[in-house]
């Protein structure tokens, strides 16, 4: 599933599409505005992927210190501040699909 397809589903559907892997399900919740559900979902995913998703979610909420901790746990660099949340979300979808 592409980032565009996942985003459209999150904006229009009441439930995530069947067959999504755990990471994409987490990202669907995030795009659907269900931050708490996304946060709960990412904690069920093993590291480093779960930590990467966790980092993105804390960056989305504006908690950059907590996000930096989770990027380190994921062994990923902290994205530059000029990278939008939407662009990072699309990069995550592409990497984890």
DSSP file (Angstrom, degrees, kcal/mol; ACC not computed):
  #  RESIDUE AA STRUCTURE BP1 BP2  ACC     N-H-->O    O-->H-N    N-H-->O    O-->H-N    TCO  KAPPA ALPHA  PHI   PSI    X-CA   Y-CA   Z-CA
    1    1 A X              0   0    0      0, 0.0     2,-0.1     0, 0.0    96,-0.0   0.000 360.0 360.0 360.0 134.8    0.0    0.0    0.0
    2    2 A X     >  -     0   0    0      1,-0.1     4,-2.5     4,-0.0     5,-0.2  -0.354 360.0-110.4 -81.0 165.0    1.3    3.4   -0.9
    3    3 A X  H  > S+     0   0    0      1,-0.2     4,-2.6     2,-0.2     5,-0.2   0.886 119.8  52.9 -60.8 -39.3    1.5    6.4    1.4
    4    4 A X  H  > S+     0   0    0      2,-0.2     4,-2.4     1,-0.2    -1,-0.2   0.927 110.4  46.3 -63.6 -45.2   -1.3    8.1   -0.6
    5    5 A X  H  > S+     0   0    0      2,-0.2     4,-2.2     1,-0.2    -2,-0.2   0.905 114.0  48.1 -64.6 -41.6   -3.6    5.1   -0.4
    6    6 A X  H  X S+     0   0    0     -4,-2.5     4,-2.5     2,-0.2    -2,-0.2   0.912 112.2  49.3 -66.0 -41.9   -3.0    4.7    3.4
    7    7 A X  H  X S+     0   0    0     -4,-2.6     4,-1.8     2,-0.2    -2,-0.2   0.914 110.3  50.6 -63.3 -43.1   -3.6    8.4    4.0
    8    8 A X  H  X S+     0   0    0     -4,-2.4     4,-1.4     1,-0.2     5,-0.3   0.914 111.2  48.6 -61.8 -42.5   -6.8    8.3    2.0
    9    9 A X  H  X S+     0   0    0     -4,-2.2     4,-3.2     1,-0.2     3,-0.4   0.932 110.3  51.1 -61.8 -45.5   -8.0    5.3    3.9
   10   10 A X  H  < S+     0   0    0     -4,-2.5    -1,-0.2     1,-0.2    -2,-0.2   0.816 113.7  45.3 -62.7 -30.7   -7.1    7.0    7.2
   11   11 A X  H  < S+     0   0    0     -4,-1.8    -1,-0.2    -5,-0.2    -2,-0.2   0.711 128.1  23.3 -85.0 -21.3   -9.0   10.1    6.2
   12   12 A X  H  < S+     0   0    0     -4,-1.4     2,-0.3    -3,-0.4    -2,-0.2   0.663 105.0  75.8-120.8 -22.6  -12.1    8.4    4.9
   13   13 A X     <  -     0   0    0     -4,-3.2     4,-0.0    -5,-0.3     3,-0.0  -0.675  62.4-143.5-100.4 149.8  -12.5    4.9    6.4
   14   14 A X  S    S+     0   0    0     -2,-0.3     2,-0.3     1,-0.1    -1,-0.1   0.739  88.1  31.6 -79.1 -23.6  -13.7    4.1    9.9
   15   15 A X  S    S-     0   0    0     -6,-0.1     3,-0.1     3,-0.0    -1,-0.1  -0.937  91.3 -98.8-133.1 155.4  -11.2    1.2   10.2
   16   16 A X        -     0   0    0     -2,-0.3     3,-0.1     1,-0.1     9,-0.1  -0.389  53.5 -91.9 -66.6 148.7   -7.8    0.4    8.9
   17   17 A X    >   -     0   0    0      1,-0.1     3,-1.0   -11,-0.1    -1,-0.1  -0.290  47.6-101.5 -59.5 146.4   -7.7   -1.9    5.8
   18   18 A X  T 3  S+     0   0    0      1,-0.2    -1,-0.1    -3,-0.1    -3,-0.0  -0.365 101.9  33.1 -65.4 147.7   -7.4   -5.6    6.5
   19   19 A X  T 3  S+     0   0    0      1,-0.3    -1,-0.2    -3,-0.1     2,-0.1   0.479  76.3 145.8  88.0   3.0   -4.0   -7.1    6.1
   20   20 A X    <   -     0   0    0     -3,-1.0    -1,-0.3     1,-0.1    77,-0.0  -0.475  50.8-118.7 -70.5 143.0   -1.8   -4.2    7.2
   21   21 A X     >  -     0   0    0     -2,-0.1     4,-2.3     1,-0.1     5,-0.2  -0.325  35.1 -98.2 -70.9 168.4    1.3   -5.0    9.0
   22   22 A X  H  > S+     0   0    0      1,-0.2     4,-2.0     2,-0.2     5,-0.1   0.855 122.5  52.3 -60.4 -37.9    1.6   -3.7   12.5
   23   23 A X  H  > S+     0   0    0      2,-0.2     4,-2.3     1,-0.2    -1,-0.2   0.931 111.2  45.4 -65.7 -45.6    3.8   -0.7   11.5
   24   24 A X  H  > S+     0   0    0     72,-0.3     4,-2.4     1,-0.2    -2,-0.2   0.856 109.9  55.7 -67.5 -33.1    1.3    0.4    8.8
   25   25 A X  H  X S+     0   0    0     -4,-2.3     4,-2.2     2,-0.2    -1,-0.2   0.926 108.4  48.4 -62.7 -43.0   -1.6   -0.1   11.2
   26   26 A X  H  X S+     0   0    0     -4,-2.0     4,-2.1     1,-0.2    -2,-0.2   0.924 112.2  48.3 -59.8 -46.6    0.2    2.3   13.7
   27   27 A X  H  X S+     0   0    0     -4,-2.3     4,-2.4     2,-0.2    -1,-0.2   0.831 107.4  56.2 -67.0 -31.9    0.8    4.8   10.9
   28   28 A X  H  X S+     0   0    0     -4,-2.4     4,-2.1     2,-0.2    -1,-0.2   0.944 107.6  48.8 -62.5 -47.6   -2.9    4.6    9.8
   29   29 A X  H  <>S+     0   0    0     -4,-2.2     5,-2.8     1,-0.2     4,-0.3   0.920 110.6  51.7 -57.1 -43.9   -4.0    5.5   13.4
   30   30 A X  H ><5S+     0   0    0     -4,-2.1     3,-1.4     1,-0.2    -1,-0.2   0.937 112.1  44.0 -59.3 -48.6   -1.6    8.4   13.3
   31   31 A X  H 3<5S+     0   0    0     -4,-2.4    -1,-0.2     1,-0.3    -2,-0.2   0.791 108.1  60.0 -69.2 -27.4   -2.9    9.8   10.1
   32   32 A X  T 3<5S-     0   0    0     -4,-2.1    -1,-0.3    -5,-0.2    -2,-0.2   0.456 119.8-109.5 -79.1   0.3   -6.5    9.2   11.2
   33   33 A X  T < 5S+     0   0    0     -3,-1.4     2,-0.8    -4,-0.3     3,-0.2   0.688  82.1 128.2  81.0  17.9   -5.9   11.5   14.2
   34   34 A X     >< +     0   0    0     -5,-2.8     4,-2.4    -6,-0.2     5,-0.2  -0.576  23.4 162.0-105.5  67.4   -5.9    8.7   16.7
   35   35 A X  H  > S+     0   0    0     -2,-0.8     4,-2.9     1,-0.2     5,-0.2   0.888  71.2  51.5 -57.8 -45.5   -2.6    9.5   18.4
   36   36 A X  H  > S+     0   0    0      1,-0.2     4,-2.6     2,-0.2    -1,-0.2   0.910 111.2  47.7 -61.7 -42.1   -3.3    7.5   21.5
   37   37 A X  H  > S+     0   0    0      2,-0.2     4,-2.5     1,-0.2    -1,-0.2   0.902 112.9  49.4 -64.3 -40.3   -4.1    4.4   19.5
   38   38 A X  H  X S+     0   0    0     -4,-2.4     4,-2.5     2,-0.2    -2,-0.2   0.918 111.3  49.6 -63.2 -43.1   -1.0    4.9   17.4
   39   39 A X  H  X S+     0   0    0     -4,-2.9     4,-1.3     1,-0.2    -2,-0.2   0.919 112.2  47.2 -63.3 -44.6    1.1    5.3   20.5
   40   40 A X  H  < S+     0   0    0     -4,-2.6     4,-0.4    -5,-0.2     3,-0.2   0.917 112.9  50.4 -61.5 -42.8   -0.4    2.1   22.1
   41   41 A X  H >< S+     0   0    0     -4,-2.5     3,-1.4     1,-0.2     4,-0.3   0.896 106.2  53.4 -64.2 -42.0    0.2    0.2   18.8
   42   42 A X  H >< S+     0   0    0     -4,-2.5     3,-1.2     1,-0.3    -1,-0.2   0.813 100.8  61.6 -66.5 -27.5    3.8    1.2   18.4
   43   43 A X  T 3< S+     0   0    0     -4,-1.3    -1,-0.3     1,-0.2    -2,-0.2   0.652  99.2  56.4 -73.3 -13.0    4.6    0.0   21.9
   44   44 A X  T <  S+     0   0    0     -3,-1.4     2,-0.4    -4,-0.4    -1,-0.2   0.489  91.7  87.1 -92.0  -4.9    3.6   -3.5   20.8
   45   45 A X  S <  S-     0   0    0     -3,-1.2     3,-0.1    -4,-0.3     8,-0.0  -0.818  82.7-117.9 -99.4 131.9    6.1   -3.6   17.9
   46   46 A X     >  -     0   0    0     -2,-0.4     4,-2.9     4,-0.1     3,-0.2  -0.150  48.2 -58.8 -64.3 160.4    9.6   -4.7   18.7
   47   47 A X  T  4 S+     0   0    0      1,-0.3    -1,-0.1     2,-0.2    27,-0.1  -0.523 110.1  26.5 -78.7 150.9   12.6   -2.5   18.3
   48   48 A X  T  > S+     0   0    0     -2,-0.2     4,-2.2    -3,-0.1    -1,-0.3  -0.995 128.3  40.8 -89.0 -12.7   14.0   -0.9   16.2
   49   49 A X  H  > S+     0   0    0     -3,-0.2     4,-2.4     1,-0.2     5,-0.2   0.935 116.6  49.2 -63.0 -46.8   10.8   -0.4   14.2
   50   50 A X  H  X S+     0   0    0     -4,-2.9     4,-2.4     1,-0.2    -1,-0.2   0.884 111.8  49.7 -60.0 -38.3    8.6    0.2   17.2
   51   51 A X  H  > S+     0   0    0      2,-0.2     4,-2.6    -5,-0.2    -1,-0.2   0.876 108.7  52.7 -67.6 -37.3   11.1    2.7   18.5
   52   52 A X  H  X S+     0   0    0     -4,-2.2     4,-2.2     2,-0.2    -2,-0.2   0.928 112.3  44.5 -64.1 -45.1   11.2    4.5   15.2
   53   53 A X  H  X S+     0   0    0     -4,-2.4     4,-2.4     2,-0.2    -2,-0.2   0.906 112.2  53.0 -64.4 -41.5    7.4    4.8   15.1
   54   54 A X  H  X S+     0   0    0     -4,-2.4     4,-2.1    -5,-0.2    -2,-0.2   0.910 108.4  50.7 -59.5 -43.8    7.4    5.9   18.8
   55   55 A X  H  X S+     0   0    0     -4,-2.6     4,-2.2    15,-0.2    -1,-0.2   0.930 109.2  50.6 -60.1 -46.8   10.0    8.6   17.9
   56   56 A X  H  X S+     0   0    0     -4,-2.2     4,-2.6     1,-0.2    -1,-0.2   0.910 109.2  51.3 -59.1 -43.4    7.9    9.9   15.0
   57   57 A X  H  X S+     0   0    0     -4,-2.4     4,-1.8     1,-0.2    -1,-0.2   0.896 110.8  47.2 -64.4 -39.9    4.8   10.1   17.2
   58   58 A X  H  X>S+     0   0    0     -4,-2.1     5,-2.3     2,-0.2     4,-0.5   0.841 111.4  51.5 -71.8 -30.8    6.6   12.1   19.9
   59   59 A X  H ><5S+     0   0    0     -4,-2.2     3,-1.0    -5,-0.2    -2,-0.2   0.916 107.9  53.6 -65.5 -42.1    8.0   14.4   17.3
   60   60 A X  H 3<5S+     0   0    0     -4,-2.6    -2,-0.2     1,-0.3    -1,-0.2   0.881 108.4  48.7 -59.4 -39.4    4.4   14.8   16.0
   61   61 A X  H 3<5S-     0   0    0     -4,-1.8    -1,-0.3    -5,-0.1    -2,-0.2   0.576 119.9-111.1 -80.0  -7.2    3.2   15.9   19.4
   62   62 A X  T <<5S+     0   0    0     -3,-1.0     2,-1.4    -4,-0.5    -3,-0.2   0.559  76.6 132.5  92.0   8.6    6.1   18.3   19.7
   63   63 A X     >< +     0   0    0     -5,-2.3     4,-2.4     1,-0.2    -1,-0.2  -0.648  24.8 168.9 -92.6  78.9    8.0   16.5   22.5
   64   64 A X  H  > S+     0   0    0     -2,-1.4     4,-2.5     1,-0.2    -1,-0.2   0.813  70.1  54.7 -67.9 -32.3   11.4   16.7   20.7
   65   65 A X  H  > S+     0   0    0      2,-0.2     4,-1.7     1,-0.2    -1,-0.2   0.940 112.4  42.8 -65.4 -46.3   13.5   15.5   23.7
   66   66 A X  H  > S+     0   0    0      1,-0.2     4,-1.9     2,-0.2    -2,-0.2   0.892 113.3  53.7 -65.5 -39.8   11.4   12.3   24.1
   67   67 A X  H  X S+     0   0    0     -4,-2.4     4,-2.7    -9,-0.2     5,-0.2   0.927 105.4  53.3 -60.1 -44.6   11.5   11.9   20.3
   68   68 A X  H  X S+     0   0    0     -4,-2.5     4,-2.1     1,-0.2    -1,-0.2   0.893 106.5  53.3 -59.3 -40.4   15.3   12.1   20.3
   69   69 A X  H  X S+     0   0    0     -4,-1.7     4,-1.9     1,-0.2    -1,-0.2   0.929 111.6  45.0 -58.0 -46.2   15.5    9.4   22.9
   70   70 A X  H  X S+     0   0    0     -4,-1.9     4,-2.0     2,-0.2   -15,-0.2   0.840 108.8  55.3 -72.7 -33.0   13.3    7.1   20.7
   71   71 A X  H  X>S+     0   0    0     -4,-2.7     5,-2.7     2,-0.2     4,-0.6   0.918 108.7  49.9 -61.8 -40.6   15.3    7.9   17.5
   72   72 A X  H ><5S+     0   0    0     -4,-2.1     3,-0.9     1,-0.2    -2,-0.2   0.914 109.5  50.1 -63.5 -41.9   18.4    6.8   19.3
   73   73 A X  H 3<5S+     0   0    0     -4,-1.9    -1,-0.2     1,-0.3    -2,-0.2   0.848 112.2  48.4 -63.4 -33.0   16.7    3.6   20.5
   74   74 A X  H 3<5S-     0   0    0     -4,-2.0    -1,-0.3   -23,-0.2    -2,-0.2   0.549 111.6-124.1 -81.7  -7.5   15.7    3.0   16.8
   75   75 A X  T <<5S+     0   0    0     -3,-0.9     2,-0.3    -4,-0.6    -3,-0.2   0.896  70.0 128.2  61.2  42.0   19.3    3.7   15.7
   76   76 A X      < -     0   0    0     -5,-2.7    -1,-0.3    -6,-0.1    -2,-0.2  -0.942  63.2-109.5-124.2 146.7   17.9    6.5   13.4
   77   77 A X        -     0   0    0     -2,-0.3     2,-0.4    -3,-0.1     3,-0.0  -0.440  38.6-102.6 -71.5 150.2   19.0   10.1   13.1
   78   78 A X        -     0   0    0     -2,-0.1    -1,-0.1     1,-0.1     3,-0.1  -0.594  45.8-115.4 -67.3 127.8   16.7   12.8   14.4
   79   79 A X        -     0   0    0     -2,-0.4    -1,-0.1     1,-0.1    -8,-0.0  -0.282  35.0 -93.5 -64.5 152.4   15.1   14.3   11.3
   80   80 A X    >   -     0   0    0      1,-0.1     3,-2.2     2,-0.1    -1,-0.1  -0.368  33.9-117.9 -62.6 147.3   15.9   17.9   10.5
   81   81 A X  T 3  S+     0   0    0      1,-0.3    -1,-0.1    -3,-0.1    -2,-0.1   0.740 112.5  63.4 -61.0 -23.0   13.3   20.3   12.0
   82   82 A X  T 3  S+     0   0    0      2,-0.1     2,-0.7     0, 0.0    -1,-0.3   0.538  78.4  98.7 -82.4  -3.8   12.4   21.5    8.5
   83   83 A X  S <  S-     0   0    0     -3,-2.2    -4,-0.0     4,-0.0     5,-0.0  -0.746  79.3-128.9 -80.6 118.7   11.2   17.9    7.5
   84   84 A X     >  -     0   0    0     -2,-0.7     4,-2.4     1,-0.1     5,-0.2  -0.241  10.9-120.2 -67.3 156.3    7.5   18.1    7.9
   85   85 A X  H  > S+     0   0    0      1,-0.2     4,-2.8     2,-0.2     5,-0.2   0.898 115.8  54.1 -59.8 -41.3    5.6   15.5    9.9
   86   86 A X  H  > S+     0   0    0      2,-0.2     4,-2.2     1,-0.2    -1,-0.2   0.898 109.0  47.2 -62.5 -41.2    3.7   14.6    6.8
   87   87 A X  H  > S+     0   0    0      2,-0.2     4,-2.0     1,-0.2    -1,-0.2   0.902 113.1  47.7 -68.9 -39.9    6.8   14.0    4.8
   88   88 A X  H  X S+     0   0    0     -4,-2.4     4,-2.5     2,-0.2    -2,-0.2   0.913 109.9  54.0 -65.4 -40.0    8.4   11.9    7.5
   89   89 A X  H  X S+     0   0    0     -4,-2.8     4,-2.4     1,-0.2    -2,-0.2   0.928 109.0  48.4 -58.0 -45.8    5.1    9.9    7.8
   90   90 A X  H  X S+     0   0    0     -4,-2.2     4,-2.4     1,-0.2    -1,-0.2   0.877 110.1  51.8 -63.6 -37.9    5.3    9.2    4.0
   91   91 A X  H  X S+     0   0    0     -4,-2.0     4,-2.2     2,-0.2    -1,-0.2   0.894 109.1  50.4 -64.6 -39.7    8.9    8.1    4.4
   92   92 A X  H  X S+     0   0    0     -4,-2.5     4,-2.3     2,-0.2    -2,-0.2   0.925 109.6  50.4 -63.9 -44.7    8.0    5.7    7.2
   93   93 A X  H  X S+     0   0    0     -4,-2.4     4,-1.4     1,-0.2    -2,-0.2   0.943 111.8  47.9 -57.8 -48.0    5.2    4.2    5.1
   94   94 A X  H  < S+     0   0    0     -4,-2.4    -1,-0.2     1,-0.2    -2,-0.2   0.887 115.6  44.7 -61.7 -38.9    7.6    3.7    2.2
   95   95 A X  H  < S+     0   0    0     -4,-2.2    -1,-0.2     1,-0.2    -2,-0.2   0.809 121.0  37.3 -75.1 -29.3   10.2    2.1    4.4
   96   96 A X  H  <        0   0    0     -4,-2.3   -72,-0.3     1,-0.2    -2,-0.2   0.437 360.0 360.0-107.6  -0.7    7.9   -0.1    6.4
   97   97 A X     <        0   0    0     -4,-1.4    -1,-0.2    -5,-0.2    -2,-0.1   0.497 360.0 360.0 -71.6 360.0    5.4   -1.2    3.7
